[in-house]
Amino acid sequence: MAGNRVVITGIGLVTPLGLGAAHNFSRLVNGASGLVSTASLNVSEESKSLYSQIPSKIVGVVPEGPISQGKFDIKDHNIKDSRRLGKFSQYALVAAAEALDDAQWHPEHDSPEVYDTGVMVGSCIGSFEDVYNNATSFHDRGYRRIAPLFVPKYLNNMASGAVAMHFGFKGPLHSVSTACATGSNALGDAWRFVKDGYCDIAVAGATEAVVHPLALAGFARAKSTTTSFNDDPSKASRPFDKQRSGFVLSEGSGILVMETLEHALARGVKKIYGEIVGYGMSSDAYHITTPSENGKGAARAMRCALKTAGITPDKIDYINAHATSTQLGDRAENQAIKSIFEDYKHKLVVGSNKGAIGHLLGAAGAVEAAFALLSMKHGVVPPTLNCETPGDPENDKDYIFNYAANEKVEKNIEYALSNSFGFGGVNASLVFKKFNDIL
């Protein structure tokens, strides 16, 4: 498709594996798990009591501690009035700061460059904890116990606004909320903004901080989260595995800096992770939580991404699958992939990061896109943890791909596809291309 070429020059990550893109990817490739028992969380006695009632006992939380250990402490970061922001906004700011440092993009607040820098950061739920705390305070103690900044603190678009205000960026400001496809939609929208000339450079991605007793209880009551392996958290999330039984609720943020190739070259960048070349979307129009039959909606999104990239299915070397570890979801995605890529199974690796980090809801697509780019840059697909026997309880015949099952795969990746799907029947796919030009 016509328009500017768009490259990724910076990556920032905050996940259950810790802080920092290099730290995260190293742990991911080496098979580390960021999943823990709710009994181990440093929370109030009330929260411990609430967690104890929920049959799902495993979550993925951003580890708290000093930044020198790859952990999160907001005091380690120069963020003014950080207590006025929800944790999801804090995660986004920390990830954005890393991505901007990585891209070496630090325009002065009053410079012309800030007017051409856009911010597109999405969130599925926003500050869930603030909604819960203010609702209970209002119920128990009345109007005067509502925090004055309650509303702006929990709004989904506040992460985007916080990033723009903190760094002084005055270009297009955008936020998307499409359930678990949010991160991929945010990156896809940002790609269109940069490609079509709305701005030359964008800070884009998604963030989530929803590990809370009420959120976990809600997903558990919907029978979405796993109740298996409660005594062994690292085994709980099992993408594509026959024993999978539900996802693990997690949190974090992934932020990319993307810009036109012309802009990147003009400012003398020394590192490009890859090029974003395709973006596809579709609607299942089928069910509020269940994927469409045989993954037809997911397949349409992937075909759309391939079409906008101008490539055929045989070009894809690696698919970073949505694969949340639910029976229906993983089956539908696998069938969708099979319907397009069966003839190229000999060269394709299909992997999922969720065995290591769980499901970050709205942030998942952005974090996993970052991992796909790092895989492309370093020539290695991380292991899909706990994928011991790919299949369904009564069907293995459709599981025909190399799933990087519990082992990393060294591989030259020229094109990678990253999938995200969400409640409400939303599907999103992105295509990344290895940057082979000479800088």
HUSULSUL-V360005 format. One record per residue. N is the residue number from 1. RES is the residue in one small letter. OMEGA is omega in degrees with one decimal (* if undefined). BURIAL is + if it has 16 or more other ideal C-beta (glycine too) atoms within 10 Angstrom, else -. Layout:
# HUSULSUL-V360005
N/RES/OMEGA/BURIAL, N/RES/OMEGA/BURIAL
This chain:
# HUSULSUL-V360005
1/m/-178.4/-, 2/a/178.2/-, 3/g/-179.7/-, 4/n/167.5/+, 5/r/-174.5/+, 6/v/-178.1/+, 7/v/178.6/+, 8/i/-175.7/+, 9/t/179.7/+, 10/g/178.8/+, 11/i/173.7/+, 12/g/-176.2/+, 13/l/170.2/+, 14/v/-175.1/+, 15/t/173.9/+, 16/p/174.3/+, 17/l/177.5/+, 18/g/-177.8/+, 19/l/172.2/+, 20/g/-177.4/+, 21/a/-178.5/+, 22/a/178.5/-, 23/h/179.9/+, 24/n/-174.4/+, 25/f/177.3/+, 26/s/-179.9/+, 27/r/-179.6/+, 28/l/-177.8/+, 29/v/-178.3/+, 30/n/171.0/-, 31/g/178.6/-, 32/a/176.9/+, 33/s/176.6/+, 34/g/-175.0/+, 35/l/-175.9/+, 36/v/175.8/+, 37/s/176.0/-, 38/t/179.4/+, 39/a/-177.4/-, 40/s/-174.9/-, 41/l/176.7/+, 42/n/-176.3/-, 43/v/-179.1/+, 44/s/178.1/-, 45/e/177.4/-, 46/e/179.7/-, 47/s/177.5/-, 48/k/179.1/-, 49/s/179.1/-, 50/l/178.5/+, 51/y/-176.5/+, 52/s/-179.3/-, 53/q/-171.6/-, 54/i/-177.3/+, 55/p/175.6/-, 56/s/-171.1/+, 57/k/-174.8/+, 58/i/176.7/+, 59/v/172.7/+, 60/g/-178.8/+, 61/v/173.8/+, 62/v/-177.1/+, 63/p/-178.8/+, 64/e/-179.2/-, 65/g/-175.8/-, 66/p/-179.2/-, 67/i/178.7/-, 68/s/177.9/-, 69/q/-179.4/-, 70/g/-177.9/+, 71/k/-172.1/-, 72/f/168.9/+, 73/d/-174.0/-, 74/i/179.9/-, 75/k/177.3/-, 76/d/-174.5/-, 77/h/-176.1/-, 78/n/-178.9/-, 79/i/-178.6/+, 80/k/177.1/-, 81/d/-177.6/-, 82/s/-179.6/+, 83/r/176.7/-, 84/r/-178.4/-, 85/l/172.6/+, 86/g/-177.1/+, 87/k/179.0/+, 88/f/176.1/+, 89/s/176.8/+, 90/q/177.9/+, 91/y/-179.3/+, 92/a/179.5/+, 93/l/-179.9/+, 94/v/177.7/+, 95/a/179.2/+, 96/a/179.1/+, 97/a/178.0/+, 98/e/-178.8/+, 99/a/-179.9/+, 100/l/174.5/+, 101/d/-179.9/-, 102/d/179.8/+, 103/a/-176.8/+, 104/q/178.3/-, 105/w/-176.6/+, 106/h/178.9/-, 107/p/175.9/+, 108/e/-174.3/-, 109/h/-178.4/-, 110/d/-177.6/-, 111/s/177.8/-, 112/p/-176.4/-, 113/e/-177.0/+, 114/v/179.5/+, 115/y/-179.7/-, 116/d/177.6/+, 117/t/-179.7/+, 118/g/177.5/+, 119/v/-179.5/+, 120/m/-178.0/+, 121/v/-177.8/+, 122/g/174.1/+, 123/s/178.8/+, 124/c/-169.9/+, 125/i/-178.3/+, 126/g/-175.9/+, 127/s/-177.7/+, 128/f/-178.0/+, 129/e/179.9/+, 130/d/176.2/+, 131/v/-179.4/+, 132/y/-175.8/-, 133/n/-178.8/+, 134/n/177.1/+, 135/a/-179.9/-, 136/t/177.4/-, 137/s/178.6/+, 138/f/-179.7/-, 139/h/-173.3/-, 140/d/-170.4/-, 141/r/171.4/-, 142/g/-170.1/-, 143/y/-173.3/-, 144/r/177.8/-, 145/r/176.1/-, 146/i/179.4/-, 147/a/-178.6/-, 148/p/-179.1/-, 149/l/-177.7/-, 150/f/-174.2/+, 151/v/-180.0/-, 152/p/-178.8/+, 153/k/-174.9/+, 154/y/-175.9/+, 155/l/-176.8/+, 156/n/-175.3/+, 157/n/-175.1/+, 158/m/176.5/+, 159/a/177.8/+, 160/s/179.4/+, 161/g/-179.5/+, 162/a/178.1/+, 163/v/-179.9/+, 164/a/-177.7/+, 165/m/-177.0/-, 166/h/-176.7/+, 167/f/176.5/+, 168/g/-178.5/-, 169/f/-172.4/+, 170/k/175.2/+, 171/g/-179.2/+, 172/p/178.6/+, 173/l/-170.2/+, 174/h/174.5/+, 175/s/-178.7/+, 176/v/176.9/+, 177/s/-178.2/+, 178/t/179.5/+, 179/a/-172.8/+, 180/c/172.8/+, 181/a/-173.7/+, 182/t/-176.1/+, 183/g/179.6/+, 184/s/176.7/+, 185/n/178.5/+, 186/a/179.2/+, 187/l/178.4/+, 188/g/177.5/+, 189/d/179.6/+, 190/a/176.4/+, 191/w/-180.0/+, 192/r/179.1/+, 193/f/-177.9/+, 194/v/-179.4/+, 195/k/-175.3/+, 196/d/172.0/-, 197/g/175.9/-, 198/y/175.8/-, 199/c/-180.0/+, 200/d/-175.9/+, 201/i/-176.8/+, 202/a/172.3/+, 203/v/-168.4/+, 204/a/177.4/+, 205/g/-177.1/+, 206/a/-175.6/+, 207/t/-179.1/+, 208/e/174.5/+, 209/a/-168.9/+, 210/v/176.9/+, 211/v/-173.7/+, 212/h/-178.5/+, 213/p/-177.9/+, 214/l/178.6/+, 215/a/179.7/+, 216/l/178.9/+, 217/a/179.9/+, 218/g/178.7/+, 219/f/178.2/+, 220/a/178.8/+, 221/r/176.8/-, 222/a/-179.5/-, 223/k/179.3/-, 224/s/-175.5/+, 225/t/-177.5/+, 226/t/172.2/+, 227/t/177.8/-, 228/s/176.5/+, 229/f/178.5/+, 230/n/179.9/+, 231/d/-178.8/-, 232/d/-172.7/-, 233/p/-176.0/+, 234/s/-179.2/+, 235/k/-167.9/+, 236/a/-178.4/+, 237/s/-168.5/+, 238/r/-178.3/+, 239/p/177.3/+, 240/f/-177.9/+, 241/d/-177.9/+, 242/k/-177.6/+, 243/q/-179.2/+, 244/r/-175.9/+, 245/s/179.5/+, 246/g/-177.7/+, 247/f/175.0/+, 248/v/-177.9/+, 249/l/-175.9/+, 250/s/-176.1/+, 251/e/176.4/+, 252/g/-177.6/+, 253/s/172.7/+, 254/g/-178.4/+, 255/i/175.0/+, 256/l/166.8/+, 257/v/177.7/+, 258/m/-177.4/+, 259/e/176.6/+, 260/t/178.3/+, 261/l/179.3/+, 262/e/179.8/-, 263/h/-179.1/+, 264/a/-179.2/+, 265/l/-178.3/-, 266/a/179.9/-, 267/r/170.6/-, 268/g/179.3/-, 269/v/-178.8/+, 270/k/-173.9/-, 271/k/174.6/-, 272/i/-177.0/+, 273/y/-177.9/+, 274/g/-177.9/+, 275/e/174.7/+, 276/i/-172.2/+, 277/v/-177.8/+, 278/g/-178.1/+, 279/y/179.4/+, 280/g/178.9/+, 281/m/172.3/+, 282/s/174.8/+, 283/s/174.1/-, 284/d/-173.8/+, 285/a/-169.9/-, 286/y/-173.7/-, 287/h/-175.2/-, 288/i/-178.8/-, 289/t/-174.2/+, 290/t/178.2/-, 291/p/180.0/+, 292/s/-174.5/+, 293/e/178.1/-, 294/n/177.6/-, 295/g/-175.4/+, 296/k/178.1/+, 297/g/177.2/+, 298/a/179.2/+, 299/a/179.4/+, 300/r/178.9/+, 301/a/178.9/+, 302/m/178.0/+, 303/r/178.4/+, 304/c/178.6/+, 305/a/177.4/+, 306/l/-179.5/+, 307/k/-179.0/-, 308/t/176.1/+, 309/a/-179.8/+, 310/g/-179.0/-, 311/i/177.1/+, 312/t/-175.1/-, 313/p/-177.4/+, 314/d/-179.0/-, 315/k/-175.5/+, 316/i/179.6/+, 317/d/-172.2/+, 318/y/172.6/+, 319/i/170.9/+, 320/n/-170.8/+, 321/a/173.7/+, 322/h/169.2/+, 323/a/-174.3/+, 324/t/-177.6/+, 325/s/170.5/+, 326/t/-178.5/+, 327/q/-175.2/-, 328/l/-176.6/-, 329/g/-179.5/+, 330/d/178.7/+, 331/r/-178.5/+, 332/a/179.9/+, 333/e/179.0/+, 334/n/178.0/+, 335/q/178.0/+, 336/a/178.7/+, 337/i/-179.7/+, 338/k/-177.5/+, 339/s/-178.3/+, 340/i/-166.5/+, 341/f/-175.6/+, 342/e/-176.7/-, 343/d/-175.7/-, 344/y/-176.4/-, 345/k/-178.0/-, 346/h/-177.2/-, 347/k/-171.4/-, 348/l/169.4/+, 349/v/177.9/+, 350/v/-177.9/+, 351/g/175.5/+, 352/s/178.0/+, 353/n/-170.4/+, 354/k/172.8/+, 355/g/-178.5/+, 356/a/-171.9/+, 357/i/-175.2/+, 358/g/-175.5/+, 359/h/-176.9/+, 360/l/178.2/+, 361/l/-175.3/+, 362/g/-179.0/+, 363/a/-172.2/+, 364/a/-175.0/+, 365/g/-179.8/+, 366/a/178.6/+, 367/v/-177.2/+, 368/e/172.4/+, 369/a/177.0/+, 370/a/178.2/+, 371/f/177.5/+, 372/a/178.4/+, 373/l/178.0/+, 374/l/175.1/+, 375/s/179.0/+, 376/m/-177.7/+, 377/k/-173.6/+, 378/h/177.4/-, 379/g/179.6/-, 380/v/174.8/+, 381/v/-179.9/+, 382/p/178.7/+, 383/p/170.3/+, 384/t/-174.0/+, 385/l/174.3/+, 386/n/175.5/+, 387/c/-174.0/+, 388/e/178.5/-, 389/t/179.9/-, 390/p/179.1/+, 391/g/173.5/+, 392/d/-179.5/+, 393/p/-177.7/-, 394/e/-176.4/-, 395/n/174.9/-, 396/d/-168.9/-, 397/k/-179.4/-, 398/d/-174.5/+, 399/y/-166.0/+, 400/i/-171.4/+, 401/f/169.0/+, 402/n/-175.8/+, 403/y/-175.8/+, 404/a/-171.3/+, 405/a/176.2/+, 406/n/178.4/-, 407/e/175.7/-, 408/k/179.9/+, 409/v/174.5/+, 410/e/-173.0/-, 411/k/170.0/+, 412/n/-176.0/-, 413/i/176.8/+, 414/e/177.2/+, 415/y/175.6/+, 416/a/177.6/+, 417/l/-179.2/+, 418/s/-175.1/+, 419/n/169.3/+, 420/s/179.2/+, 421/f/-175.3/+, 422/g/173.0/+, 423/f/-175.9/+, 424/g/176.8/+, 425/g/-179.2/+, 426/v/-179.0/+, 427/n/179.6/+, 428/a/178.9/+, 429/s/178.8/+, 430/l/175.4/+, 431/v/177.0/+, 432/f/179.5/+, 433/k/176.4/+, 434/k/-179.3/+, 435/f/-176.2/+, 436/n/179.0/-, 437/d/177.2/-, 438/i/179.2/-, 439/l/*/-
